[in-house]
């Protein structure tokens, strides 16, 4: 690369090929990500203005965020002011348990991950407060 073909971003200090990029590709990526985030935040705000009681089975809403994109949910069921949601697209993948032995759902590492980690990762504090905790009775299922 000749010196006139080499660009150097004063902001992030990376060097890039001017024959390929007209401006710093990293700054461009940051700008796009920021735009996306702003867009999904506005989308979320619009959805928050809509209370759950208006939701109907089969509706689609957006709640939470993954890699700067709003997460789409399908309303499986509603009950008074509550709604049961299923993510429209797979959000992550993980084994049922992190150790290869029989374990009940209650003691599985997947359940722990879903309850203790993912909620902070996908949802803002305000969104977390809208998620209710329920008890699900499960039989020991490993025999
Ligand atoms: Zn840059």
Backbone and ligand atoms as CSV (ligand in chain L), in Angstrom:
chain,resi,resn,atom,element,x,y,z
A,1,UNK,N,N,0.836,-1.194,0.000
A,1,UNK,CA,C,0.000,0.000,0.000
A,1,UNK,C,C,0.875,1.250,0.000
A,2,UNK,N,N,0.724,2.125,-0.961
A,2,UNK,CA,C,1.457,3.389,-0.980
A,2,UNK,C,C,0.914,4.343,0.073
A,3,UNK,N,N,1.671,5.365,0.423
A,3,UNK,CA,C,1.244,6.240,1.525
A,3,UNK,C,C,-0.038,6.997,1.189
A,4,UNK,N,N,-0.230,7.322,-0.121
A,4,UNK,CA,C,-1.462,8.052,-0.479
A,4,UNK,C,C,-2.687,7.134,-0.479
A,5,UNK,N,N,-2.432,5.789,-0.516
A,5,UNK,CA,C,-3.547,4.839,-0.471
A,5,UNK,C,C,-3.903,4.462,0.963
A,6,UNK,N,N,-3.020,4.844,1.880
A,6,UNK,CA,C,-3.228,4.483,3.268
A,6,UNK,C,C,-3.939,5.605,4.007
A,7,UNK,N,N,-5.055,5.251,4.663
A,7,UNK,CA,C,-5.743,6.246,5.458
A,7,UNK,C,C,-5.548,5.916,6.920
A,8,UNK,N,N,-5.451,6.953,7.752
A,8,UNK,CA,C,-5.360,6.689,9.184
A,8,UNK,C,C,-6.412,7.522,9.890
A,9,UNK,N,N,-7.264,6.813,10.660
A,9,UNK,CA,C,-8.323,7.524,11.363
A,9,UNK,C,C,-7.759,8.248,12.580
A,10,UNK,N,N,-7.986,9.568,12.675
A,10,UNK,CA,C,-7.485,10.310,13.842
A,10,UNK,C,C,-8.217,9.929,15.131
A,11,UNK,N,N,-9.422,9.369,14.981
A,11,UNK,CA,C,-10.250,9.041,16.132
A,11,UNK,C,C,-9.871,7.683,16.733
A,12,UNK,N,N,-9.877,6.643,15.885
A,12,UNK,CA,C,-9.581,5.309,16.433
A,12,UNK,C,C,-8.179,4.829,16.067
A,13,UNK,N,N,-7.446,5.625,15.302
A,13,UNK,CA,C,-6.043,5.389,14.994
A,13,UNK,C,C,-5.759,4.122,14.188
A,14,UNK,N,N,-6.812,3.548,13.562
A,14,UNK,CA,C,-6.551,2.382,12.725
A,14,UNK,C,C,-6.186,2.845,11.318
A,15,UNK,N,N,-5.429,2.019,10.638
A,15,UNK,CA,C,-5.082,2.313,9.259
A,15,UNK,C,C,-5.972,1.515,8.339
A,16,UNK,N,N,-6.385,2.140,7.233
A,16,UNK,CA,C,-7.246,1.447,6.292
A,16,UNK,C,C,-6.870,1.798,4.867
A,17,UNK,N,N,-7.308,0.964,3.932
A,17,UNK,CA,C,-6.983,1.121,2.523
A,17,UNK,C,C,-8.001,2.056,1.855
A,18,UNK,N,N,-7.538,3.200,1.406
A,18,UNK,CA,C,-8.437,4.177,0.769
A,18,UNK,C,C,-9.029,3.675,-0.543
A,19,UNK,N,N,-8.385,2.651,-1.125
A,19,UNK,CA,C,-8.911,2.093,-2.379
A,19,UNK,C,C,-10.202,1.310,-2.097
A,20,UNK,N,N,-10.339,0.859,-0.836
A,20,UNK,CA,C,-11.519,0.071,-0.460
A,20,UNK,C,C,-12.532,0.915,0.316
A,21,UNK,N,N,-12.015,1.714,1.249
A,21,UNK,CA,C,-12.908,2.513,2.093
A,21,UNK,C,C,-12.716,4.002,1.852
A,22,UNK,N,N,-13.835,4.715,1.708
A,22,UNK,CA,C,-13.727,6.157,1.508
A,22,UNK,C,C,-13.520,6.873,2.838
A,23,UNK,N,N,-13.928,6.225,3.946
A,23,UNK,CA,C,-13.673,6.779,5.276
A,23,UNK,C,C,-13.395,5.613,6.227
A,24,UNK,N,N,-13.063,5.924,7.451
A,24,UNK,CA,C,-12.698,4.894,8.431
A,24,UNK,C,C,-13.821,3.841,8.590
A,25,UNK,N,N,-13.536,2.570,8.300
A,25,UNK,CA,C,-14.581,1.543,8.382
A,25,UNK,C,C,-15.073,1.290,9.804
A,26,UNK,N,N,-14.185,1.478,10.771
A,26,UNK,CA,C,-14.577,1.249,12.173
A,26,UNK,C,C,-15.552,2.338,12.642
A,27,UNK,N,N,-15.249,3.593,12.296
A,27,UNK,CA,C,-16.138,4.710,12.650
A,27,UNK,C,C,-17.502,4.530,11.973
A,28,UNK,N,N,-17.450,4.072,10.715
A,28,UNK,CA,C,-18.680,3.843,9.947
A,28,UNK,C,C,-19.544,2.786,10.640
A,29,UNK,N,N,-18.887,1.706,11.105
A,29,UNK,CA,C,-19.591,0.622,11.784
A,29,UNK,C,C,-20.214,1.128,13.096
A,30,UNK,N,N,-19.432,1.927,13.839
A,30,UNK,CA,C,-19.928,2.499,15.105
A,30,UNK,C,C,-21.162,3.359,14.859
A,31,UNK,N,N,-21.085,4.174,13.784
A,31,UNK,CA,C,-22.187,5.080,13.474
A,31,UNK,C,C,-23.459,4.282,13.154
A,32,UNK,N,N,-23.283,3.199,12.354
A,32,UNK,CA,C,-24.425,2.368,11.996
A,32,UNK,C,C,-25.038,1.689,13.215
A,33,UNK,N,N,-24.150,1.183,14.095
A,33,UNK,CA,C,-24.621,0.527,15.320
A,33,UNK,C,C,-25.418,1.494,16.190
A,34,UNK,N,N,-24.905,2.707,16.281
A,34,UNK,CA,C,-25.568,3.731,17.096
A,34,UNK,C,C,-26.950,4.055,16.535
A,35,UNK,N,N,-27.017,4.183,15.196
A,35,UNK,CA,C,-28.300,4.456,14.534
A,35,UNK,C,C,-29.295,3.334,14.827
A,36,UNK,N,N,-28.812,2.093,14.712
A,36,UNK,CA,C,-29.652,0.914,14.958
A,36,UNK,C,C,-30.174,0.932,16.385
A,37,UNK,N,N,-29.269,1.228,17.324
A,37,UNK,CA,C,-29.640,1.244,18.733
A,37,UNK,C,C,-30.698,2.306,18.991
A,38,UNK,N,N,-30.485,3.502,18.413
A,38,UNK,CA,C,-31.454,4.591,18.584
A,38,UNK,C,C,-32.821,4.179,18.035
A,39,UNK,N,N,-32.782,3.549,16.862
A,39,UNK,CA,C,-34.009,3.085,16.212
A,39,UNK,C,C,-34.769,2.110,17.108
A,40,UNK,N,N,-34.045,1.114,17.635
A,40,UNK,CA,C,-34.732,0.112,18.452
A,40,UNK,C,C,-35.180,0.691,19.786
A,41,UNK,N,N,-34.457,1.720,20.267
A,41,UNK,CA,C,-34.904,2.361,21.510
A,41,UNK,C,C,-36.220,3.102,21.297
A,42,UNK,N,N,-36.334,3.732,20.125
A,42,UNK,CA,C,-37.588,4.435,19.808
A,42,UNK,C,C,-38.731,3.434,19.657
A,43,UNK,N,N,-38.383,2.296,19.025
A,43,UNK,CA,C,-39.357,1.220,18.846
A,43,UNK,C,C,-39.850,0.711,20.212
A,44,UNK,N,N,-38.886,0.497,21.116
A,44,UNK,CA,C,-39.222,0.028,22.461
A,44,UNK,C,C,-40.132,1.016,23.169
A,45,UNK,N,N,-39.798,2.308,23.049
A,45,UNK,CA,C,-40.596,3.340,23.691
A,45,UNK,C,C,-42.046,3.277,23.204
A,46,UNK,N,N,-42.201,3.061,21.894
A,46,UNK,CA,C,-43.550,2.965,21.334
A,46,UNK,C,C,-44.281,1.752,21.900
A,47,UNK,N,N,-43.530,0.649,22.061
A,47,UNK,CA,C,-44.159,-0.563,22.593
A,47,UNK,C,C,-44.517,-0.427,24.066
A,48,UNK,N,N,-43.699,0.343,24.804
A,48,UNK,CA,C,-43.980,0.517,26.224
A,48,UNK,C,C,-45.226,1.353,26.453
A,49,UNK,N,N,-45.543,2.195,25.476
A,49,UNK,CA,C,-46.743,3.007,25.591
A,49,UNK,C,C,-48.004,2.154,25.474
A,50,UNK,N,N,-47.798,0.945,24.976
A,50,UNK,CA,C,-48.914,0.036,24.748
A,50,UNK,C,C,-48.941,-0.932,25.928
A,51,UNK,N,N,-49.974,-0.933,26.712
A,51,UNK,CA,C,-49.947,-1.808,27.880
A,51,UNK,C,C,-50.321,-3.227,27.478
A,52,UNK,N,N,-49.890,-4.156,28.325
A,52,UNK,CA,C,-50.056,-5.578,28.017
A,52,UNK,C,C,-51.518,-5.966,27.812
A,53,UNK,N,N,-52.424,-5.272,28.497
A,53,UNK,CA,C,-53.828,-5.667,28.397
A,53,UNK,C,C,-54.368,-5.550,26.968
A,54,UNK,N,N,-53.665,-4.800,26.126
A,54,UNK,CA,C,-54.096,-4.682,24.737
A,54,UNK,C,C,-53.575,-5.818,23.867
A,55,UNK,N,N,-52.693,-6.598,24.434
A,55,UNK,CA,C,-52.096,-7.684,23.650
A,55,UNK,C,C,-53.079,-8.820,23.450
A,56,UNK,N,N,-52.972,-9.420,22.287
A,56,UNK,CA,C,-53.804,-10.572,21.951
A,56,UNK,C,C,-52.902,-11.711,21.514
A,57,UNK,N,N,-53.414,-12.914,21.672
A,57,UNK,CA,C,-52.689,-14.088,21.198
A,57,UNK,C,C,-52.244,-13.897,19.761
A,58,UNK,N,N,-51.005,-14.221,19.462
A,58,UNK,CA,C,-50.508,-14.120,18.095
A,58,UNK,C,C,-49.884,-12.774,17.761
A,59,UNK,N,N,-50.103,-11.770,18.637
A,59,UNK,CA,C,-49.470,-10.462,18.419
A,59,UNK,C,C,-47.952,-10.595,18.479
A,60,UNK,N,N,-47.300,-9.655,17.866
A,60,UNK,CA,C,-45.844,-9.609,17.968
A,60,UNK,C,C,-45.435,-8.305,18.613
A,61,UNK,N,N,-44.528,-8.394,19.564
A,61,UNK,CA,C,-44.019,-7.170,20.196
A,61,UNK,C,C,-42.495,-7.231,20.248
A,62,UNK,N,N,-41.908,-6.102,20.568
A,62,UNK,CA,C,-40.462,-6.070,20.741
A,62,UNK,C,C,-40.154,-5.682,22.176
A,63,UNK,N,N,-39.229,-6.424,22.761
A,63,UNK,CA,C,-38.827,-6.167,24.144
A,63,UNK,C,C,-37.406,-6.663,24.305
A,64,UNK,N,N,-36.572,-5.830,24.904
A,64,UNK,CA,C,-35.185,-6.219,25.104
A,64,UNK,C,C,-34.373,-6.020,23.844
A,65,UNK,N,N,-33.095,-6.308,23.977
A,65,UNK,CA,C,-32.190,-6.037,22.888
A,65,UNK,C,C,-31.068,-7.064,22.853
A,66,UNK,N,N,-30.718,-7.450,21.638
A,66,UNK,CA,C,-29.591,-8.375,21.461
A,66,UNK,C,C,-28.695,-7.827,20.351
A,67,UNK,N,N,-27.457,-7.578,20.669
A,67,UNK,CA,C,-26.495,-7.014,19.715
A,67,UNK,C,C,-27.042,-5.774,19.003
A,68,UNK,N,N,-27.694,-4.926,19.741
A,68,UNK,CA,C,-28.190,-3.672,19.176
A,68,UNK,C,C,-29.511,-3.784,18.435
A,69,UNK,N,N,-30.073,-4.990,18.382
A,69,UNK,CA,C,-31.366,-5.167,17.710
A,69,UNK,C,C,-32.464,-5.502,18.720
A,70,UNK,N,N,-33.634,-4.932,18.508
A,70,UNK,CA,C,-34.761,-5.232,19.383
A,70,UNK,C,C,-35.124,-6.707,19.223
A,71,UNK,N,N,-35.535,-7.331,20.320
A,71,UNK,CA,C,-35.902,-8.748,20.278
A,71,UNK,C,C,-37.411,-8.868,20.021
A,72,UNK,N,N,-37.777,-9.656,19.004
A,72,UNK,CA,C,-39.191,-9.855,18.668
A,72,UNK,C,C,-39.769,-11.026,19.465
A,73,UNK,N,N,-40.981,-10.829,19.981
A,73,UNK,CA,C,-41.662,-11.852,20.776
A,73,UNK,C,C,-43.063,-12.091,20.221
A,74,UNK,N,N,-43.509,-13.332,20.322
A,74,UNK,CA,C,-44.862,-13.678,19.921
A,74,UNK,C,C,-45.680,-13.892,21.195
A,75,UNK,N,N,-46.857,-13.320,21.243
A,75,UNK,CA,C,-47.724,-13.496,22.408
A,75,UNK,C,C,-48.398,-14.868,22.300
A,76,UNK,N,N,-48.025,-15.775,23.203
A,76,UNK,CA,C,-48.600,-17.126,23.184
A,76,UNK,C,C,-49.953,-17.156,23.871
A,77,UNK,N,N,-50.053,-16.362,24.937
A,77,UNK,CA,C,-51.297,-16.345,25.704
A,77,UNK,C,C,-51.348,-15.076,26.545
A,78,UNK,N,N,-52.547,-14.683,26.916
A,78,UNK,CA,C,-52.686,-13.538,27.820
A,78,UNK,C,C,-53.628,-13.909,28.948
A,79,UNK,N,N,-53.448,-13.225,30.074
A,79,UNK,CA,C,-54.318,-13.451,31.224
A,79,UNK,C,C,-54.373,-12.146,31.997
A,80,UNK,N,N,-55.519,-11.512,31.982
A,80,UNK,CA,C,-55.685,-10.174,32.561
A,80,UNK,C,C,-54.570,-9.244,32.091
A,81,UNK,N,N,-53.696,-8.838,33.011
A,81,UNK,CA,C,-52.639,-7.896,32.606
A,81,UNK,C,C,-51.308,-8.585,32.335
A,82,UNK,N,N,-51.359,-9.909,32.152
A,82,UNK,CA,C,-50.111,-10.637,31.912
A,82,UNK,C,C,-50.115,-11.271,30.523
A,83,UNK,N,N,-48.913,-11.445,29.998
A,83,UNK,CA,C,-48.785,-12.103,28.693
A,83,UNK,C,C,-47.628,-13.094,28.742
A,84,UNK,N,N,-47.829,-14.223,28.100
A,84,UNK,CA,C,-46.780,-15.223,27.978
A,84,UNK,C,C,-46.150,-15.061,26.598
A,85,UNK,N,N,-44.833,-14.834,26.580
A,85,UNK,CA,C,-44.147,-14.529,25.325
A,85,UNK,C,C,-43.143,-15.614,24.942
A,86,UNK,N,N,-43.012,-15.800,23.648
A,86,UNK,CA,C,-41.989,-16.705,23.124
A,86,UNK,C,C,-41.171,-15.917,22.108
A,87,UNK,N,N,-39.850,-15.974,22.241
A,87,UNK,CA,C,-38.992,-15.264,21.280
A,87,UNK,C,C,-39.267,-15.793,19.875
A,88,UNK,N,N,-39.423,-14.871,18.936
A,88,UNK,CA,C,-39.731,-15.261,17.560
A,88,UNK,C,C,-38.567,-16.009,16.924
A,89,UNK,N,N,-37.368,-15.566,17.229
A,89,UNK,CA,C,-36.176,-16.215,16.678
A,89,UNK,C,C,-35.310,-16.741,17.820
A,90,UNK,N,N,-34.534,-17.765,17.506
A,90,UNK,CA,C,-33.610,-18.289,18.510
A,90,UNK,C,C,-32.655,-17.191,18.946
A,91,UNK,N,N,-32.442,-17.055,20.241
A,91,UNK,CA,C,-31.602,-15.971,20.741
A,91,UNK,C,C,-30.216,-16.451,21.135
A,92,UNK,N,N,-30.134,-17.707,21.453
A,92,UNK,CA,C,-28.870,-18.245,21.923
A,92,UNK,C,C,-28.982,-19.767,21.891
A,93,UNK,N,N,-27.919,-20.427,22.083
A,93,UNK,CA,C,-27.990,-21.876,22.217
A,93,UNK,C,C,-27.034,-22.322,23.317
A,94,UNK,N,N,-27.433,-23.366,23.981
A,94,UNK,CA,C,-26.652,-23.815,25.117
A,94,UNK,C,C,-27.091,-25.226,25.478
A,95,UNK,N,N,-26.186,-25.968,26.062
A,95,UNK,CA,C,-26.555,-27.328,26.477
A,95,UNK,C,C,-27.487,-27.266,27.697
A,96,UNK,N,N,-28.228,-28.323,27.888
A,96,UNK,CA,C,-29.162,-28.413,28.999
A,96,UNK,C,C,-28.429,-28.313,30.329
A,97,UNK,N,N,-27.304,-28.971,30.377
A,97,UNK,CA,C,-26.502,-28.912,31.594
A,97,UNK,C,C,-25.031,-28.873,31.209
A,98,UNK,N,N,-24.222,-28.175,32.019
A,98,UNK,CA,C,-22.814,-28.064,31.648
A,98,UNK,C,C,-21.985,-29.270,32.060
A,99,UNK,N,N,-22.621,-30.234,32.694
A,99,UNK,CA,C,-21.912,-31.470,33.026
A,99,UNK,C,C,-22.724,-32.643,32.526
A,100,UNK,N,N,-22.023,-33.644,32.031
A,100,UNK,CA,C,-22.690,-34.788,31.418
A,100,UNK,C,C,-23.209,-35.766,32.461
A,101,UNK,N,N,-24.247,-35.347,33.194
A,101,UNK,CA,C,-24.913,-36.331,34.020
A,101,UNK,C,C,-26.376,-35.949,34.171
A,102,UNK,N,N,-27.151,-36.933,34.605
A,102,UNK,CA,C,-28.588,-36.699,34.716
A,102,UNK,C,C,-28.876,-35.638,35.768
A,103,UNK,N,N,-29.690,-34.673,35.371
A,103,UNK,CA,C,-30.014,-33.604,36.301
A,103,UNK,C,C,-31.431,-33.124,36.002
A,104,UNK,N,N,-32.138,-32.735,37.036
A,104,UNK,CA,C,-33.503,-32.244,36.834
A,104,UNK,C,C,-33.434,-30.830,36.246
A,105,UNK,N,N,-34.537,-30.377,35.691
A,105,UNK,CA,C,-34.615,-29.014,35.147
A,105,UNK,C,C,-34.238,-27.995,36.220
A,106,UNK,N,N,-34.730,-28.246,37.440
A,106,UNK,CA,C,-34.474,-27.329,38.548
A,106,UNK,C,C,-32.972,-27.103,38.776
A,107,UNK,N,N,-32.206,-28.174,38.605
A,107,UNK,CA,C,-30.770,-28.077,38.906
A,107,UNK,C,C,-29.900,-27.909,37.666
A,108,UNK,N,N,-30.536,-27.789,36.511
A,108,UNK,CA,C,-29.753,-27.690,35.273
A,108,UNK,C,C,-29.070,-26.325,35.155
A,109,UNK,N,N,-27.939,-26.318,34.497
A,109,UNK,CA,C,-27.227,-25.049,34.303
A,109,UNK,C,C,-27.981,-24.149,33.319
A,110,UNK,N,N,-28.760,-24.750,32.420
A,110,UNK,CA,C,-29.545,-23.959,31.464
A,110,UNK,C,C,-30.584,-23.109,32.195
A,111,UNK,N,N,-31.277,-23.700,33.156
A,111,UNK,CA,C,-32.288,-22.960,33.912
A,111,UNK,C,C,-31.635,-21.800,34.679
A,112,UNK,N,N,-30.501,-22.087,35.274
A,112,UNK,CA,C,-29.777,-21.067,36.027
A,112,UNK,C,C,-29.379,-19.905,35.103
A,113,UNK,N,N,-28.906,-20.266,33.935
A,113,UNK,CA,C,-28.500,-19.265,32.950
A,113,UNK,C,C,-29.681,-18.382,32.544
A,114,UNK,N,N,-30.818,-19.042,32.260
A,114,UNK,CA,C,-31.999,-18.302,31.817
A,114,UNK,C,C,-32.519,-17.372,32.906
A,115,UNK,N,N,-32.511,-17.860,34.146
A,115,UNK,CA,C,-33.083,-17.080,35.238
A,115,UNK,C,C,-32.123,-16.040,35.820
A,116,UNK,N,N,-30.847,-16.362,35.859
A,116,UNK,CA,C,-29.913,-15.501,36.588
A,116,UNK,C,C,-29.058,-14.615,35.705
A,117,UNK,N,N,-28.911,-14.982,34.411
A,117,UNK,CA,C,-27.985,-14.207,33.594
A,117,UNK,C,C,-28.647,-13.511,32.415
A,118,UNK,N,N,-29.432,-14.260,31.675
A,118,UNK,CA,C,-29.969,-13.749,30.425
A,118,UNK,C,C,-30.870,-12.529,30.651
A,119,UNK,N,N,-31.550,-12.530,31.752
A,119,UNK,CA,C,-32.479,-11.430,32.047
A,119,UNK,C,C,-31.744,-10.090,32.142
A,120,UNK,N,N,-30.521,-10.117,32.661
A,120,UNK,CA,C,-29.743,-8.872,32.779
A,120,UNK,C,C,-29.095,-8.515,31.455
A,121,UNK,N,N,-28.867,-9.517,30.645
A,121,UNK,CA,C,-28.190,-9.335,29.375
A,121,UNK,C,C,-29.128,-8.754,28.309
A,122,UNK,N,N,-30.348,-9.249,28.276
A,122,UNK,CA,C,-31.289,-8.834,27.234
A,122,UNK,C,C,-32.129,-7.610,27.601
A,123,UNK,N,N,-32.398,-7.463,28.886
A,123,UNK,CA,C,-33.385,-6.450,29.276
A,123,UNK,C,C,-32.816,-5.352,30.155
A,124,UNK,N,N,-33.305,-4.120,29.934
A,124,UNK,CA,C,-32.917,-2.994,30.780
A,124,UNK,C,C,-33.590,-3.163,32.139
A,125,UNK,N,N,-33.187,-2.369,33.101
A,125,UNK,CA,C,-33.779,-2.464,34.436
A,125,UNK,C,C,-35.291,-2.253,34.392
A,126,UNK,N,N,-35.690,-1.293,33.573
A,126,UNK,CA,C,-37.115,-0.982,33.454
A,126,UNK,C,C,-37.879,-2.178,32.871
A,127,UNK,N,N,-37.262,-2.807,31.859
A,127,UNK,CA,C,-37.896,-3.976,31.250
A,127,UNK,C,C,-37.930,-5.157,32.220
A,128,UNK,N,N,-36.851,-5.310,32.971
A,128,UNK,CA,C,-36.795,-6.403,33.947
A,128,UNK,C,C,-37.939,-6.311,34.947
A,129,UNK,N,N,-38.280,-5.069,35.304
A,129,UNK,CA,C,-39.346,-4.881,36.293
A,129,UNK,C,C,-40.715,-5.297,35.734
A,130,UNK,N,N,-40.795,-5.433,34.415
A,130,UNK,CA,C,-42.058,-5.829,33.788
A,130,UNK,C,C,-42.155,-7.345,33.628
A,131,UNK,N,N,-41.083,-8.035,33.951
A,131,UNK,CA,C,-41.077,-9.496,33.835
A,131,UNK,C,C,-41.445,-10.090,35.185
A,132,UNK,N,N,-42.465,-10.909,35.182
A,132,UNK,CA,C,-42.900,-11.468,36.466
A,132,UNK,C,C,-42.332,-12.859,36.667
A,133,UNK,N,N,-42.172,-13.189,37.948
A,133,UNK,CA,C,-41.651,-14.495,38.303
A,133,UNK,C,C,-42.828,-15.430,38.556
A,134,UNK,N,N,-42.761,-16.600,37.984
A,134,UNK,CA,C,-43.801,-17.585,38.276
A,134,UNK,C,C,-43.149,-18.894,38.711
A,135,UNK,N,N,-43.934,-19.683,39.448
A,135,UNK,CA,C,-43.432,-20.994,39.863
A,135,UNK,C,C,-43.990,-22.051,38.932
A,136,UNK,N,N,-43.127,-22.921,38.473
A,136,UNK,CA,C,-43.562,-24.030,37.633
A,136,UNK,C,C,-43.211,-25.323,38.356
A,137,UNK,N,N,-44.263,-26.094,38.602
A,137,UNK,CA,C,-44.066,-27.367,39.295
A,137,UNK,C,C,-43.518,-28.395,38.305
A,138,UNK,N,N,-42.364,-28.937,38.614
A,138,UNK,CA,C,-41.768,-29.943,37.730
A,138,UNK,C,C,-41.438,-31.203,38.506
A,139,UNK,N,N,-41.763,-32.331,37.916
A,139,UNK,CA,C,-41.365,-33.594,38.530
A,139,UNK,C,C,-39.896,-33.818,38.227
A,140,UNK,N,N,-39.233,-34.536,39.106
A,140,UNK,CA,C,-37.859,-34.940,38.813
A,140,UNK,C,C,-37.916,-35.738,37.520
A,141,UNK,N,N,-37.151,-35.325,36.537
A,141,UNK,CA,C,-37.355,-35.918,35.223
A,141,UNK,C,C,-36.161,-36.713,34.697
A,142,UNK,N,N,-35.249,-37.056,35.600
A,142,UNK,CA,C,-34.049,-37.706,35.074
A,142,UNK,C,C,-34.053,-39.216,35.233
A,143,UNK,N,N,-35.206,-39.783,35.609
A,143,UNK,CA,C,-35.213,-41.238,35.689
A,143,UNK,C,C,-36.298,-41.849,34.849
L,1,ZN,ZN,ZN,-12.216,5.747,12.947
